[in-house]
Amino acid sequence: MSEIGKKRINNIVYDLILLEADRVIAHKQKNLELYYKDYSGELVPIAEPYDQEVEILIDGLLKRRKMRYLISFNETIDLLNELKPSSNKVLRLMVKNMNYGNVLRDYSLRDLQQCTGMNMRYVISSIGELCHNDVIRFEMEKNRRIYMVNPSFFYKGTIKKMFYCTKNFDRLPRRNEDLEEVYERNLDI
């Protein structure tokens, strides 16, 4: 069969599908009660639709929502066992309060101290330990820090954006225990 013949058949099939769709739409009933014809030809109701309140509830239950995740990886368990208790506490606070994309905005050291109830010295050493292990990175913005938790340990967001989050984490400066930026040599030639 030639190409022109195949296109005409495809066009005819497409037209038939559109006609059938129009027929279905035209005969769609607004009344959702179900009837059947008995032997005498009378319509007898066999079912009624749900009340309006029930339909709203069912629509809410069956509505597909975007799936969001908080994922923890196997390496995380080993890391949590190695960290000091104060570092664990700060990390749990950050993971709990981070937004999608692993970002924790507008938390100063004082805010972290008040949320954890720890001494400031412990908060600073905890952040230093977390930075040294590359669990978190941060940048400064108006005396406040924007923290980001390493998505290879914890991740909060959609699966599709996980790799985008990893790229954003790699853009932030890496820091040592003293919270000084560590510059890595770029060996790409």
N, C-alpha and C positions, 0 to 999 in steps of 0.2 A: 504494500500500500504506500502511496506517495505521502510526502510531508503535508501537502495541502489537504489530502483526504483525512489524515490523522487530526489536523487542526480543526476541520469541520466537525468530526465526530466529538472531539473534546468540547467544542462550542455548543453542540447540541446537548451533550450531557450536562454541561454547566447550566444551560437554559432550563433543562428539566429540573435540575436541583433548585434553581431559583423559583420556578413555578410551584414546586412542592412546598418550599419554605413559605411562599405567599399563601398557599392554601391552608397550611397549618396555622399561620398567624391569623388568618381571617376567621377560622373556626374556633379559635381559642375562647373558651367560656370564662366569663367573669364569675359566674356562680359555680362554686366548687362542690356542690352537693352531687352525690352519685345516685343515679336512678337505673332501674331496669324495667323492661316491658314484660308484664305478665301475660298469661294466655289470652286474656280478654283485650290486650292492647293498651292497658292503662300503665302509666308511669308510676312506679312505686319507689319511694326513697329507700336506699340501703345504707347510706352513710352521710354524715354531715361534716363540714370542714371544722377545723379547730377555731376556738375563739381568737379574737385579735390579740389578746395578751399572750396566749400560748404561742401563736405564730411569731411574735416578737422574741419570745424566749428561745424558740427553736432556731430562729435566724441567728441569734446571738451565739448559740452553742455551735452551730455548724459553720459559722463564719470563719474563714481561714485567716489566721493572723500571721504576720511575719514572725518567723521563729528567731529568737535571740538566745544566745547561749553564754554561759560562763563555763569555760572549759579549763580543766587542770590536767597537766600532762604527767607522765610517769617520773620524769626528772624532778618534778616539783616536790614529790614526796621525799626524795633523798635530800634535796636542798633544805626543806623545812626541818629535817632532822639535824642538819649541820648548823643551822642558824641559832643565834642566841635567842632566849625567850623574848627579850625586848624587841629584837628585829622581827621576830615572828608576829608580835603584836602590831607593830607598825605596818608590816606587809599585809596582814589580814584587814586592817583598817583601810588601807589603800585599795585593796581588791574589792572590798565591800562597797566603797563609795565611788569607785571609778566609773566613768561614763562608758558608753559603747565606744570601742576603739582604744580602750585601756588608758584613757586620759583622766587625770585627777587635777582639776584646776583650782587655783586660788586658795591653796593651803600654805600658810606660812608655818615656820617651825613652832611658833606659839600655838597655832591652831592644832597641829599634831600633838603637841604636849597636852593641851586641854582635852582633846578627844581620847587620848590614851591614858591620861592621868599619871604619866611617867615624869621623872625628872628630866629637865632639858638636856642634861649631859647624856642621858640614855637615849633620848630621841636623836640627837646628833650622831652618836656612835652607831645607832641602828641604821640611820640613813647611810652613813659611811660604809657599813658592812654590806648593805643591800646594793649600793653602787659598786663596791669592790667586786661583788659576785655577779655584777651586771644584771641584777633583777629589776632595778629601776634606773631610769635616767631622768634628768630634769633640766629645764631651762628657766631663767629668771625673767619675770615680767612685772615691773613696778613693785619691787620688794616682796613679791609673791612668787611662788614656784609653780610651774606646770610640770607635774610628775607624769611619767608614763611607765607602766608596768610592762616588763618584757613579755611579749605574746608567746614566747616559747615556754613560759612557765604557766601563765594564766592568760586567758583571752575572754573578753566579753564583747559580744556582737554577733553579726551574722557570719556564716561560714564564708560567704563570698568575699567579705572585706578583710579576711584574716591576713592575706598576703599584703594588702595595702597597709594594714596596721604594722606589719613587720618592717616595711619600707620606712614608715614614719618613725619607728623606734630607732632604726639604723641612722637616721638623719640627726638625731639628738646627740649631743656630745657625751662621750663616755667619761666617767669620773672614777678617781681612786678613793681610798679610804678617807683621805683628807678633803674630799669633795673638790679636788682640783681637776680640771679637764685633762684628759690623757689623749695625746695626739698619736694616732697610729700612722705609721708610714704606709703610703700607698705604693704597693709593689707592682701594680699594673703598668706594663710598659707597652 
